[in-house]
Amino acid sequence: MAYQADGCLCGALRFSVSAQPLWVTACFCRFCQRTTGTQGIVEPIFDIETFAMNQGEPARYDHVSEGSGKEIHVHFCKTCATKTHLTFERWPDRLGVYAGAFDDPGWFDFTPENSKFIFLDCATRGTLVPAGFKTYAEHAAKADGTPLEPQVFDHVLHVR
């Protein structure tokens, strides 16, 4: 399965993925808030080999994560500045796509079985988290990769 994505506003960048995401992260950290200009990001994560740039060459901004101390690479259009995807020093075999860059930003499953909400301690007032999803105050794992225990709510969580 190949899914063509609308890489940027001006059409200079086009990319595709050839698989379903490994998982989906909804992140509310300050980095994701700043990079999107919104309350956070919905970011499907893929094996890097399932991603292909089909048109154009993105520019890249390198940012050191406050949480991990590792670089996050933000890929974006040089012309219209649309962010398309992220690569990570911490996970060199993974890639995250800004969900809004897809022609259909809801084409992938976003369920309690394959998704998590992270950095809820940074979430803005009014953020809603559906019942049944794994949630974390910050990262879902320690810097060494050890998974942390999630909290799962049996009701919609409304950040106040």
Protein Blocks (a to p, Z undefined) as FASTA:
>chain_A
ZZdddfbfnomaccddfbdcfbdcddfbfklmmmnopabdcdddddfklpccfedjdddd
ddddfklopacdddddfklopafbdcdfklmmbccddfklpmblmlpccdfklgccehkl
mpcehiacdehiacdfbdfbdfkopacdddddfbdcddZZ
